[in-house]
């Protein structure tokens, strides 16, 4: 690897995830989010999906070596500050990826957004997902929604899910089912719990494709801008809410 890096006067943030032709989710949505936050976004693809915002048909996974080649050429010239990992084929690939990234930059911040199902219902991971939790202490943030947390922690009881969150690394638990009026996320960091709430948006027009990708990408961008984790999560939730309210269709606008 060369010792000289290109200086773009902005922090560089890397998205590793799926290619969604609609641009509503995956690396395209992440790149839109990065640009809006005034960070330089670069991307590596783990798979090509055949989908649009309402229908998911199939996925073609890239090999580990194909992903590695994409990453190696980026790390040669960019000092990547933060990386967000989205859609990934399996735990073995995720485990390898975390190790590889830290070899490139020991101070890199890593966010993992576990995508277990597409918004249209396609099931990506039906087994061994509980192993993902073993990586939480070696990354900077894990961002499951409440349903995903139940699967990952193998508990349907809310108290058991919450108890597990207190004993692991930083986790943002999205869509905590407290009431019907607020959309609530909880951040667990260093034995502290932070709550972020916005009015719940009800109706088909607010059910945007890729909202989880946008939220985690916004957090990554904020972290790269040297904003604290709690404030990064709060700002990202506000940004995502604006995208959700941007129109009445399933693909949100980022020029908000």
C-alpha positions as a printed NumPy array, in Angstrom:
array([[  0.   ,   0.   ,   0.   ],
       [  1.233,   3.525,  -0.759],
       [  1.874,   5.88 ,   2.144],
       [  0.4  ,   8.945,   0.38 ],
       [ -3.333,   9.547,   0.504],
       [ -5.498,  11.954,  -1.473],
       [ -6.676,  14.883,   0.651],
       [-10.185,  16.019,  -0.301],
       [-10.634,  18.352,   2.705],
       [-13.524,  16.157,   3.799],
       [-13.53 ,  12.942,   5.831],
       [-13.917,   9.779,   3.748],
       [-16.708,   7.355,   4.633],
       [-17.021,   3.88 ,   3.121],
       [-20.257,   1.98 ,   2.515],
       [-20.067,  -1.789,   2.038],
       [-23.374,  -3.324,   0.998],
       [-25.739,  -4.343,  -1.747],
       [-26.451,  -2.691,  -5.081],
       [-30.147,  -1.814,  -5.324],
       [-31.136,  -0.7  ,  -8.866],
       [-33.873,   1.564,  -7.48 ],
       [-31.328,   3.539,  -5.461],
       [-33.597,   3.551,  -2.443],
       [-31.413,   1.282,  -0.333],
       [-27.902,  -0.14 ,  -0.278],
       [-24.77 ,   1.659,  -1.419],
       [-26.598,   4.128,  -3.693],
       [-28.789,   5.363,  -0.834],
       [-25.706,   5.554,   1.383],
       [-23.813,   7.615,  -1.208],
       [-26.737,  10.063,  -1.446],
       [-26.748,  10.379,   2.343],
       [-22.979,  10.905,   2.536],
       [-23.075,  13.68 ,  -0.066],
       [-25.893,  15.455,   1.759],
       [-23.779,  15.379,   4.947],
       [-20.739,  16.862,   3.168],
       [-18.464,  13.847,   3.562],
       [-16.763,  12.03 ,   0.695],
       [-18.53 ,   8.713,   0.169],
       [-16.938,   5.664,  -1.446],
       [-18.609,   2.291,  -1.875],
       [-17.88 ,  -1.42 ,  -2.272],
       [-20.57 ,  -3.858,  -3.334],
       [-21.264,  -7.226,  -1.699],
       [-24.033,  -8.271,  -4.076],
       [-26.287,  -7.258,  -6.935],
       [-29.986,  -7.362,  -6.169],
       [-32.827,  -7.662,  -8.666],
       [-35.456,  -5.392,  -7.143],
       [-37.22 ,  -2.076,  -6.995],
       [-38.815,  -0.341,  -4.03 ],
       [-41.804,  -2.708,  -3.9  ],
       [-40.567,  -6.063,  -5.221],
       [-37.456,  -8.132,  -4.461],
       [-36.791, -11.018,  -6.854],
       [-33.26 , -12.344,  -6.255],
       [-29.718, -11.618,  -5.142],
       [-26.352, -12.441,  -6.71 ],
       [-23.592, -12.54 ,  -4.077],
       [-20.032, -11.441,  -4.853],
       [-17.166, -13.591,  -3.643],
       [-14.936, -12.576,  -0.76 ],
       [-12.069, -11.974,  -3.166],
       [-14.204,  -9.698,  -5.367],
       [-15.1  ,  -7.625,  -2.319],
       [-11.482,  -7.561,  -1.165],
       [-10.259,  -6.258,  -4.527],
       [-12.756,  -3.378,  -4.373],
       [-11.578,  -2.458,  -0.882],
       [ -7.855,  -2.747,  -1.532],
       [ -7.87 ,  -0.202,  -4.346],
       [ -9.844,   2.268,  -2.19 ],
       [ -7.566,   1.946,   0.837],
       [ -4.528,   2.596,  -1.344],
       [ -5.512,   6.207,  -1.917],
       [ -8.082,   7.218,   0.735],
       [ -7.758,   7.581,   4.491],
       [-11.105,   6.061,   5.343],
       [-12.359,   7.257,   8.728],
       [-15.648,   5.39 ,   9.102],
       [-17.204,   2.367,   7.405],
       [-20.811,   1.231,   7.372],
       [-21.521,  -2.424,   6.586],
       [-24.981,  -3.258,   5.29 ],
       [-26.136,  -6.31 ,   3.363],
       [-23.65 ,  -9.175,   3.71 ],
       [-23.924, -12.818,   2.692],
       [-23.175, -14.543,   6.015],
       [-21.448, -14.305,   9.384],
       [-18.153, -15.726,   8.111],
       [-17.9  , -12.935,   5.54 ],
       [-18.842, -10.312,   8.124],
       [-16.232, -11.616,  10.558],
       [-13.553, -11.538,   7.855],
       [-14.595,  -8.054,   6.783],
       [-14.279,  -6.537,  10.268],
       [-10.806,  -8.029,  10.657],
       [ -9.718,  -6.858,   7.185],
       [-10.895,  -3.29 ,   7.787],
       [ -8.981,  -3.007,  11.053],
       [ -5.854,  -4.218,   9.315],
       [ -6.15 ,  -1.305,   6.887],
       [ -6.756,   1.32 ,   9.578],
       [ -6.533,   0.418,  13.274],
       [ -8.551,   3.498,  14.3  ],
       [-11.364,   3.022,  11.767],
       [-14.918,   3.213,  13.127],
       [-17.229,   0.388,  12.028],
       [-21.034,   0.418,  11.988],
       [-22.909,  -2.787,  11.203],
       [-26.539,  -2.513,  10.092],
       [-27.891,  -6.085,  10.15 ],
       [-30.264,  -6.525,   7.211],
       [-32.121,  -9.762,   7.823],
       [-35.008,  -9.123,   5.427],
       [-35.71 ,  -6.721,   2.591],
       [-38.494,  -4.186,   3.103],
       [-40.57 ,  -6.262,   0.67 ],
       [-40.101,  -9.39 ,   2.808],
       [-37.224, -11.302,   1.174],
       [-35.363, -13.327,   3.837],
       [-31.563, -12.964,   3.575],
       [-30.5  , -14.724,   6.78 ],
       [-32.527, -17.556,   8.266],
       [-29.889, -19.234,  10.432],
       [-26.761, -18.551,  12.518],
       [-27.7  , -14.874,  12.91 ],
       [-27.146, -15.146,  16.671],
       [-23.401, -15.348,  15.935],
       [-23.461, -11.737,  14.731],
       [-23.77 , -10.579,  18.33 ],
       [-20.292, -11.937,  19.09 ],
       [-18.843,  -9.112,  16.968],
       [-20.592,  -6.269,  18.798],
       [-17.7  ,  -5.628,  21.173],
       [-15.224,  -5.366,  18.268],
       [-17.16 ,  -2.725,  16.301],
       [-18.365,   0.78 ,  17.156],
       [-22.111,   0.442,  16.623],
       [-24.675,  -2.253,  15.848],
       [-28.056,  -1.004,  14.568],
       [-30.818,  -3.669,  14.621],
       [-34.472,  -2.746,  14.71 ],
       [-36.594,  -4.271,  17.459],
       [-37.767,  -7.261,  15.421],
       [-34.21 ,  -7.994,  14.272],
       [-32.973,  -7.784,  17.876],
       [-35.504, -10.411,  18.918],
       [-34.131, -12.742,  16.24 ],
       [-30.478, -11.937,  16.903],
       [-30.748, -12.379,  20.662],
       [-33.153, -15.333,  20.296],
       [-35.691, -13.781,  22.661],
       [-39.253, -12.675,  22.027],
       [-39.603, -11.293,  25.556],
       [-38.888,  -7.527,  25.558],
       [-37.214,  -7.627,  28.986],
       [-34.779, -10.32 ,  27.828],
       [-33.891,  -8.332,  24.706],
       [-33.186,  -5.205,  26.767],
       [-31.134,  -7.168,  29.322],
       [-28.89 ,  -8.465,  26.524],
       [-28.372,  -4.971,  25.146],
       [-27.005,  -3.748,  28.47 ],
       [-24.298,  -6.409,  28.478],
       [-22.798,  -5.778,  25.034],
       [-21.052,  -3.004,  23.087],
       [-22.777,   0.04 ,  21.6  ],
       [-26.157,  -0.852,  20.084],
       [-28.839,   1.358,  18.587],
       [-32.172,  -0.416,  19.01 ],
       [-34.589,   1.044,  16.469],
       [-38.385,   1.141,  16.595],
       [-38.843,   0.267,  20.259],
       [-42.582,  -0.515,  20.632],
       [-43.424,   1.844,  23.5  ],
       [-46.559,   3.491,  22.092],
       [-48.368,   4.346,  18.857],
       [-47.596,   8.058,  18.904],
       [-43.777,   8.134,  18.938],
       [-41.054,   6.454,  16.883],
       [-38.477,   5.621,  19.565],
       [-34.865,   4.457,  19.249],
       [-32.638,   3.543,  22.195],
       [-28.856,   3.824,  22.132],
       [-26.966,   1.652,  24.617],
       [-23.392,   2.884,  25.128],
       [-21.063,   2.315,  28.103],
       [-23.931,   1.213,  30.384],
       [-25.88 ,   4.361,  29.449],
       [-29.149,   4.505,  27.578],
       [-30.08 ,   7.433,  25.349],
       [-33.579,   7.84 ,  23.901],
       [-34.399,   9.467,  20.573],
       [-38.045,  10.027,  19.751],
       [-39.885,  11.657,  16.873],
       [-43.641,  11.683,  16.181],
       [-44.604,   8.392,  14.537],
       [-45.488,   8.879,  10.879],
       [-48.545,   6.814,  10.033],
       [-49.673,   5.922,   6.534],
       [-48.361,   4.201,   3.401],
       [-46.728,   7.424,   2.162],
       [-44.276,   7.39 ,   5.075],
       [-43.145,   3.762,   4.656],
       [-39.963,   4.444,   2.736],
       [-37.751,   1.79 ,   1.156],
       [-34.228,   1.836,   2.635],
       [-34.896,   4.009,   5.687],
       [-32.643,   1.797,   7.834],
       [-29.789,   2.187,   5.348],
       [-30.22 ,   5.955,   5.336],
       [-30.205,   6.156,   9.145],
       [-27.024,   4.121,   9.602],
       [-25.292,   5.984,   6.751],
       [-26.182,   9.316,   8.346],
       [-24.748,   8.118,  11.662],
       [-21.533,   7.102,   9.881],
       [-21.268,  10.523,   8.234],
       [-21.828,  12.326,  11.528],
       [-19.176,  10.225,  13.276],
       [-16.698,  11.079,  10.515],
       [-17.446,  14.755,  11.204],
       [-16.236,  14.187,  14.793],
       [-19.722,  14.305,  16.32 ],
       [-20.293,  12.148,  19.405],
       [-22.17 ,   8.868,  19.004],
       [-25.334,   9.963,  20.888],
       [-25.532,  13.238,  18.965],
       [-24.765,  11.426,  15.675],
       [-27.71 ,   9.087,  16.272],
       [-30.035,  11.949,  17.178],
       [-29.09 ,  14.004,  14.107],
       [-29.395,  10.927,  11.871],
       [-32.905,  10.224,  13.139],
       [-33.959,  13.801,  12.373],
       [-32.455,  13.548,   8.884],
       [-34.158,  10.207,   8.178],
       [-37.493,  11.608,   9.349],
       [-37.135,  14.427,   6.796],
       [-36.542,  11.859,   4.051],
       [-39.602,   9.894,   5.216],
       [-41.719,  13.057,   4.965],
       [-40.265,  14.16 ,   1.608],
       [-43.016,  12.656,  -0.576],
       [-45.889,  10.173,  -0.592],
       [-44.056,   7.354,  -2.411],
       [-41.683,   4.604,  -1.27 ],
       [-38.5  ,   6.303,  -2.535],
       [-37.613,   9.334,  -0.444],
       [-35.9  ,  12.523,  -1.59 ],
       [-32.541,  13.45 ,  -0.059],
       [-32.677,  17.093,  -1.152],
       [-34.562,  18.037,   2.008]])
